[in-house]
Amino acid sequence: MMVDVVVRHEHLQAGLDDVCRRVALPTLDLPRAKAHFRPPGAAYHDVLTAQARRAVDEAYAAEFEHHGYTW
């Protein structure tokens, strides 16, 4: 991987804030673009079927391993 910074999704806004500070940009607020797809407070297991989870496992196996993500 050839990048300067990897920002984890679960800390996306904080990571973006840090990147903005590093490169002297104003702070940016991320939109809640997909907030309407999942009810507030719902976790992935509330919305993913077993088939969908297997598809994610297959499609992103390398990324899960590289970043240490687990279900």
N, C-alpha and C positions, 0 to 999 in steps of 0.2 A: 504494500500500500504506500503510495507516494503522496502524502498530504502533510500539512503542518499541524492540523488539529482534527481530532475526531470528537464530535459532540454526541453524546448518548441521548437517545430519544426521550428517556425519562427525565432528563435535565436539559431539555432543548432550549428553553428561554434563558436559563442561567448560562448555558454554553454560548448562545448567541450574544448575550450581554458581554461575556468575556472576550469574544472575538472582536466585537465592536470596540471595546476598550483598547485591545492590542493594536488595532489598525486606525485608531482615532476617528471612528465614525460615531454619529449619534446613536443612542440606544434605539433599537427597533422592537416593536411589539408584534409578536406573531399573531396572526388572525386565528380565530377558532373555526376554521373553514370546514372541518369535518365533525364538529360537535353535534350536529343534528343526526348523525348516523348511529349514535349510541346514547342511551339514556344517561343522565348524570349519575355518577357513582357506579355505573356498571363496569364490570371487569371483562377482559377478553373472553373468559370462559362462559360468560353470560350470553355472548353473541356469536361465538364461533362453534360451528358444528364439528363433530369429530372428523368429518371429511375435509372441512376447510382447514382445520389444524394440521392434518396430514399434508395437505397441499402447501401450507406455509413451511412446514418442516422440510419438505422436499425442495422447495424453491430457494430457501434461504439457509440451508444446512451449513454452508461454508461461513456465512456471516454470523450465525449463532455460535459456531465453534470459535471463530476468530475473536469475537467480542465477549465470549463467556456467557451468552444468554441461554437461559433454560426456561422451560414452561414452569 
